[in-house]
Amino acid sequence: MEIKIPFKTPTINHLYGQRGFRKFLKPEAKKLREEITNLCKVRSEELERLWCMQLEVEVKIYENWFTTTGEIKRKDVANREKFLIDSVFNALGIDDKQIFKHTMKKVQSDEEFAIIKIEQLKKNVK
């Protein structure tokens, strides 16, 4: 299963607020999560295939990663990746504890988007 997120997502630092010791999702983060949920409409047989399986997840984040002088930009993609995986798995009703293999790739691009690929790694042995 492959899901394309056709926009750049901000880092967790920009999505959560804090009151005292309590963290909360900001309204813009809730809106982003809702947009991601709408992108995750898939056929039920695709979900059944992934239910209770060990999963492999690959996240590719497409963006311009370099400055005009050719230096690598200082961008924390792990924070954006976490929000994407949490949002997609929540929308699909799959528990992210099923992830056994996880890779993340930066892809140089003039467009900003992400692709999340979820596949069965192997069947669970009970």
Steps between C-alpha positions, in 0.01 A plus 500: 500500500633841409361834617606836360480803727496787245626769736781574742427423862656710775712352779349380825647812662251710300204262538482468877442760767560468870312611811698418810607138467225417253554489121216545252451506125456852365192567282714512183643157587149359544410640158811338345416168665147524357640570149731199531208285616305599188796391285503156664175368360589149385320178419421281800677198348825697495463567872405142581823385337701721739305432818710325767800467271856613548536806281773673307458876462695722265456877517638717220496874555535700180631851544788735414768396749773740386569874529583710194871451583464120500513452878260255663213683673447445874166320503375250756306247294460246780245727669294527181530131429363408845189715450442350154525140619281565804238675287494238223491202736227663709294566185541139385425356842832315511717497812851632435636233735480277191793686341804272501700668225501875447700706254496869417643662191551863404440552130618817328203670331364841413156379612422430867313178578542164670433139406437237763525138390365228730560134425474170678841392626400148595219319677508496878591169657295424811 
